[in-house]
């Protein structure tokens, strides 16, 4: 794909692979559905099903070069975008139109396109071992998104999602939600924890209905749907939508969930029409704040939540942030805050983040704070030295036998319990047990160059988008 003039950068290459993988995986699933249901009818017209246009038996009859490119651009994509769906369309069929609604083919070389399709078609997803192995490869593709420019926002390191799901301890019959699910990392970690509890056919059916996700961007939505299909979720309850565009006061008991696991987008500012969906006292312009409000309105009685939030939420003193924290402490039990090192999301961002664990069992009486320090031998996490699940072992060991831990070097606390009254007296500033001031970190020349290139590419993309917008205005 690097030789194709129409595709630029890793993120775009992965986007191209994504729509092909979706159709290949969906075709394999349809094989299973046809065996299970004699009356199964595909929502995809026969001539657009992967098996009927992508498969190359080596006889020379398969579409290639210009004919293949013409078919993909002028038949396949327009047909899948025009599929008719309604409220009665089963989810497993409706996802085809939703996946292709905003998808595009950027490849311009039909010969190269044929080569890529042949590689993907060679995958034998009917073979359990090969399918399982490919699932691992797919996780690797999603990890690569973390260094593919702006697409990194769709991926939370697997070590973090696995730790949060492990602490939440899923139970058969519970349903988890992620209202900005990206590529589905939290949902797959949930399924991984839940899978060992599946003992019967009834358990398997409940297991398949245990996830719910919303993602507003088309590309990660496509990746997430494919991810769920690869994890044997035949009816992925994943919706291409914006969680912030519904009045939170309109949510009913049917809109609430047993568990919420998520890493809300942060750093963004929302328009006034988005803020209008929230009570005035909670109407922040900061995206992460609004998601916290959504979570609180959509968590069931006795439900549990684990949410990643930036430091700005902890120490923020603007009215909306303080009111959100007031609601959190007065109506929910914020029992634990785990402070994470700044480089967990490197190289995408160096913003320091935290995991807030809370449940809907009554107001907060006390909150434990735990600072997770960098592991021995690490100055920072990076693409080549990422955070691993084993790095959470110390907080896991502390979790069930909580005790205050003082940092003898700085005379500060690594772990400490604060009462709700103390937090209120502190003006709802929960920036507690934080990291001591560190010396400026000196990176290696290679890491400095990698950070510079990543930042330059990000700025180039922002400039291109702005220039394109200006050009559109001038041509209007």
Buried (B, 14 or more C-beta within 10 A) or exposed (E): BEEBEBBEBBBBBBBBBBBBBBBBBBBBBBEBBEEEEEEEEBBBEEEBBBBEBBEBEEEEEBBBEEEBBEBBBEBBBEBBEEBEBEEEBEBBBBBBBBBBBEBBBBBEBBEBBBBBBBEBBEBEBEEEEEBEEBBEEBBEBBBBBBBBBBBBBBBBBBBBBBBBBBBBEBEBEBBBBBBBBBBBBBBBBBBBBBBEEBEEEEBEEBBBEBBBBBBBBBBBBBBBBBBBBBBBBEBBBBBBBBBBEBEBEEEEEEEBBBBBBBBBBBEEEBEEEBBEBBBEBBBBBBBBBBBBBBBBBBBBEEBBBBBBBBBBBBBBEEEBBBBBBBBBBEBBBBBBBBBBBBBBBBBBBEEBBBBBBBBBEEEBEBBBBBBBBBBEEBEBBBBEBBBBBEBBEBBEEBBEEEEEBEBEEEEBBBBBBBEBEEBBEEEBBBBBBBBEEEEEEEEEEEBEEBBEEBEEBBEEBEEEEEEEEEEEEEEE
